């Protein structure tokens, strides 16, 4: 019989979204989405008849979390029909006196296994022939990983599946320039001889493809995108460990909101309208940061504010930067902007006659700067 596992982590429940100055109603929507995503993942895991639900660290954003948020998370995970294993990450690291984990333990159902200690956790009492080998975080930063205790085990409990869980970086896969996030090496993970490693910390999935076969480890990525540096849809894994040595992973798309960060050079109204259609196709579930460059004919340039307002109406949130967008200067715009015979008129007309569009645009921009 195979073991079917739902693998998530880095939910960061209680994230406040304070860094960008979002309007309060948007901030509340984004905070709520993280809880809804957790509840939907539990529902999906039940539908897929998974036997084990793994949270590979950072279930919570920080240690100081409102009690009602702790209760809601515990209730959501308690709704899983199998065994749920929760690993403390570097944001919600474990300390014996932690209010967060004391309350979470109190509110959790019997199917939730809290991986606070560096020791094997047998799941035989839950009907699973598996042993978990966790690397819980006890501090926020460390230059040492927490898997070394496994090397020192005199013997391992008997089980069909031996499964590692860790929160931190793997050299060559996860950015960790100062080695502050419990750095591991793939060679270490392989040498421990476990069937598979379920990892958290990196917010993008690894391997970065929809399916994989026989990898040593996998990062699930964050299930709900959390900012403009997070360009994926949010993901988790359903991972199947068969009776032999094979491991198969399949991506589950989990996120509710999408963050789109784009710089675009445009020269026509049609290009802008096409861009708007692409960015607004998912409507109020999308947050956009858009920077426009290039030149537009005068009529289109003066219409840019209407495009911006249209996007604002159709999106959840918009940051619009058109400071690098210019009006196209030609004979018609010169006549419309400057009195005939004036110095700017004569200079720009001469440049227009010479056909040097780049010099014409530059001269106009310099004139605008001088007038400020």
C-alpha positions in Angstrom: 0.0 0.0 0.0 1.3 3.5 -0.9 1.4 6.5 1.4 -0.3 9.6 0.0 0.9 12.9 1.5 -0.3 16.5 1.2 2.7 18.8 1.6 2.4 22.4 2.4 4.1 25.1 4.5 5.0 28.8 4.7 1.4 29.8 5.1 2.4 32.7 7.4 -1.0 33.0 9.0 -1.3 36.4 10.7 0.8 38.2 8.1 -0.2 41.9 8.4 0.7 43.2 4.9 1.9 46.5 6.3 4.9 47.1 4.0 3.1 48.7 1.0 0.5 50.9 2.6 -2.5 48.9 1.3 -5.9 50.3 2.1 -7.3 48.6 5.2 -10.0 46.6 3.4 -7.5 45.2 1.0 -5.1 44.3 3.8 -7.9 42.5 5.6 -8.8 40.6 2.4 -5.2 39.4 1.9 -5.0 38.3 5.6 -8.3 36.4 5.4 -7.2 34.6 2.1 -4.4 32.8 3.9 -6.8 31.2 6.3 -9.2 30.3 3.5 -6.4 28.7 1.6 -5.5 26.5 4.5 -9.1 25.4 4.9 -9.3 24.7 1.2 -6.1 22.7 1.2 -7.5 20.5 4.0 -10.6 20.0 2.0 -8.5 19.1 -1.1 -6.4 16.6 0.9 -9.5 14.9 2.2 -11.0 14.7 -1.4 -7.7 13.2 -2.6 -7.8 10.7 0.3 -4.4 11.7 1.6 -3.3 9.9 4.7 -0.8 12.4 5.9 -0.9 16.2 5.9 2.5 17.9 6.4 3.1 21.5 7.3 6.8 22.1 6.8 7.2 25.1 9.0 6.0 28.7 9.2 2.3 27.9 9.7 2.3 31.3 11.4 3.9 34.5 10.5 5.3 35.2 14.0 5.1 34.0 17.6 2.7 36.8 18.7 -0.6 35.8 17.1 -4.1 36.5 18.1 -5.7 33.6 20.0 -8.7 33.5 17.6 -6.2 33.0 14.8 -4.5 30.1 16.6 -7.9 28.6 17.2 -8.9 28.9 13.6 -5.7 27.3 12.3 -6.0 24.4 14.8 -9.7 23.8 13.8 -8.8 23.8 10.1 -6.1 21.2 10.5 -8.2 19.2 12.9 -10.7 18.8 10.0 -8.2 16.6 8.1 -9.3 13.0 8.1 -5.8 11.5 8.5 -2.7 12.5 10.4 -1.5 16.1 10.4 2.2 16.8 11.3 3.1 20.4 12.1 6.8 21.5 12.1 7.8 24.8 13.7 9.7 27.0 11.2 11.9 30.0 11.7 9.0 32.5 11.9 7.0 30.4 14.4 9.9 28.6 16.1 9.3 26.5 19.1 10.1 27.5 22.7 8.7 25.6 25.7 7.0 28.7 27.1 5.5 29.8 23.8 1.9 31.1 24.1 1.4 30.3 20.4 2.3 26.6 20.7 0.7 26.1 24.1 -2.6 27.4 22.8 -2.2 25.5 19.5 -1.7 22.2 21.4 -4.7 23.0 23.5 -7.0 23.6 20.5 -5.7 20.7 18.3 -7.5 17.5 17.8 -5.9 14.1 18.5 -4.9 13.7 14.8 -2.4 16.6 15.0 1.2 15.6 15.7 3.4 18.6 16.9 7.0 18.0 16.0 8.7 20.0 18.7 11.5 17.6 19.5 14.5 16.3 17.6 13.6 12.6 17.8 11.8 10.0 15.7 8.0 10.2 15.7 6.3 6.9 15.0 2.9 7.1 13.4 1.9 3.5 14.1 -0.6 4.5 16.7 -2.3 6.4 13.9 -2.4 3.5 11.6 0.5 4.5 9.4 3.7 2.4 9.0 5.9 5.5 9.0 8.4 7.4 11.1 9.0 11.1 10.9 12.4 12.6 11.5 11.8 16.4 12.1 14.2 19.3 12.2 12.2 21.9 14.2 13.4 25.4 14.5 14.1 26.7 18.0 15.4 30.1 16.9 14.7 32.5 14.0 18.2 32.3 12.5 20.9 29.8 12.7 24.0 28.9 10.7 23.6 25.3 11.8 20.9 23.0 10.5 18.8 20.8 12.7 19.2 17.4 11.0 22.5 16.4 12.5 20.8 14.5 15.4 19.6 11.9 12.8 23.2 10.9 12.1 23.7 10.2 15.8 20.8 7.8 16.2 22.0 4.4 17.5 19.1 2.7 15.7 15.9 3.7 13.9 12.4 2.5 14.7 11.1 -0.2 12.4 8.8 1.2 9.7 7.9 1.0 6.1 8.6 4.7 5.4 11.2 6.9 7.0 10.4 10.6 6.3 12.4 13.7 6.9 10.9 17.2 7.6 13.0 20.3 7.8 12.7 24.1 7.5 15.7 25.9 6.0 17.7 26.2 2.9 19.5 23.7 0.7 22.8 24.8 -0.9 22.4 25.4 -4.6 18.6 25.5 -4.5 17.6 28.2 -1.9 19.1 31.7 -1.6 20.8 32.1 1.7 23.8 34.4 1.1 24.8 34.7 4.8 23.9 31.1 5.7 21.4 32.2 8.3 18.6 29.9 7.6 19.6 26.4 8.8 21.6 25.6 5.7 21.6 22.0 4.5 23.4 20.3 1.6 21.7 17.8 -0.7 24.5 15.3 0.0 23.6 15.4 3.7 20.0 14.7 3.0 20.9 11.8 0.7 23.4 10.3 3.1 20.8 10.0 5.8 19.0 7.3 3.7 15.4 8.5 4.4 12.7 7.8 1.8 12.0 11.5 1.2 12.5 15.0 2.6 9.5 17.4 2.9 11.0 20.9 3.1 9.8 24.4 3.9 11.2 28.0 3.9 11.7 28.7 0.2 8.5 30.4 -1.1 8.8 29.0 -4.6 8.2 25.3 -5.3 11.2 23.0 -5.9 11.4 21.2 -8.3 9.7 24.0 -10.3 7.5 21.8 -12.5 4.1 20.4 -12.2 5.2 16.8 -11.6 8.3 15.0 -10.5 9.5 11.5 -10.0 12.2 10.3 -7.5 13.6 13.5 -6.2 15.4 13.5 -2.8 13.4 16.4 -1.5 10.7 19.0 -2.4 9.8 22.5 -1.3 6.1 23.2 -1.5 6.4 26.9 -1.8 3.9 29.3 -0.2 0.3 28.4 -0.9 -0.9 31.9 -1.1 1.2 34.6 -2.9 2.2 37.3 -0.5 3.8 40.2 -2.6 5.1 41.4 -5.9 8.2 39.2 -5.6 6.0 36.2 -5.6 4.9 35.7 -9.2 3.5 32.2 -9.0 0.0 31.1 -8.3 0.6 29.5 -4.9 1.2 25.8 -4.6 1.4 22.6 -2.6 2.3 19.0 -3.4 0.5 15.8 -3.3 3.3 13.2 -3.0 2.9 9.5 -3.3 5.4 7.1 -1.7 4.9 3.7 -3.1 5.7 0.3 -1.6 9.1 0.3 -3.4 11.5 3.3 -3.5 9.5 5.5 -5.9 8.3 8.9 -5.0 5.9 10.9 -7.3 4.9 14.5 -6.8 2.0 16.4 -8.4 1.4 20.1 -7.9 -1.8 21.5 -6.5 -2.5 25.2 -7.4 -3.8 26.8 -4.2 -3.7 30.6 -4.2 -6.6 33.0 -4.4 -4.8 36.2 -5.3 -2.2 37.0 -7.9 0.6 39.6 -7.8 1.8 40.9 -11.2 4.8 43.2 -11.5 5.5 44.4 -15.0 7.6 47.0 -16.9 6.4 47.5 -20.4 7.5 49.7 -23.3 4.5 50.9 -25.4 4.0 53.1 -28.4 0.3 52.7 -29.3 -3.1 52.8 -27.6 -3.7 49.2 -28.9 -0.7 48.0 -27.0 -1.9 49.5 -23.7 -5.4 48.2 -24.2 -4.1 44.7 -24.8 -1.9 45.0 -21.7 -4.9 46.1 -19.6 -7.0 43.1 -20.8 -4.2 40.7 -19.9 -3.6 42.2 -16.4 -7.3 42.5 -15.5 -8.6 39.1 -16.8 -8.9 37.8 -13.2 -10.4 41.0 -12.0 -10.6 41.7 -8.2 -8.3 38.8 -7.4 -5.3 40.6 -8.9 -2.8 43.1 -7.6 -0.7 44.9 -10.2 2.4 47.0 -10.1 2.9 48.5 -13.6 5.7 50.7 -14.9 5.2 52.1 -18.4 7.9 53.4 -20.8 8.0 54.7 -24.4 6.2 57.4 -26.4 2.5 57.8 -27.3 0.7 60.1 -29.7 -0.6 63.2 -27.9 -4.2 62.1 -27.7 -3.3 58.7 -26.3 -0.8 60.2 -23.9 -3.4 62.6 -22.5 -5.8 59.6 -22.2 -3.4 57.6 -19.9 -5.2 58.7 -16.7 -8.4 57.2 -18.0 -6.7 53.9 -18.6 -5.3 54.1 -15.1 -8.7 54.7 -13.5 -10.2 51.9 -15.6 -7.6 49.5 -14.2 -8.2 50.6 -10.7 -11.8 49.8 -11.0 -11.2 46.3 -12.4 -8.3 45.3 -10.0 -8.1 44.7 -6.3 -5.0 47.0 -6.2 -2.9 49.0 -8.6 0.4 50.8 -8.5 0.8 52.8 -11.7 4.0 54.5 -12.7 4.0 56.4 -16.0 6.9 58.8 -15.2 8.9 57.3 -18.0 6.1 57.5 -20.6 6.5 60.4 -23.0 4.3 62.2 -25.5 5.4 61.8 -29.1 6.6 65.1 -30.5 5.9 65.9 -34.2 4.9 68.9 -36.2 1.3 68.7 -35.1 2.2 68.6 -31.4 4.8 71.4 -31.7 2.1 73.7 -33.2 -0.4 72.8 -30.5 2.1 73.3 -27.6 4.1 76.4 -28.5 3.4 79.8 -30.1 4.5 80.0 -33.7 7.9 81.8 -33.9 8.8 81.2 -30.2 12.2 79.8 -29.4 10.9 76.3 -28.4 8.7 76.2 -31.5 11.7 77.1 -33.8 14.1 74.7 -32.1 11.7 71.8 -32.1 10.6 72.5 -35.7 14.2 72.5 -36.9 14.8 69.1 -35.2 11.5 67.7 -36.6 12.6 68.7 -40.1 15.9 67.0 -39.6 14.2 63.7 -38.9 16.1 63.0 -35.6 13.2 61.8 -33.4 15.4 60.9 -30.5 17.0 64.4 -30.4 13.5 65.9 -30.8 12.1 64.0 -27.8 15.2 64.8 -25.7 14.9 68.5 -26.5 11.3 68.5 -25.5 12.0 66.8 -22.2 14.7 69.2 -21.4 12.4 72.1 -22.0 9.8 70.6 -19.7 12.5 70.3 -17.0 13.5 73.9 -17.4 9.9 75.1 -17.0 9.6 73.3 -13.6 
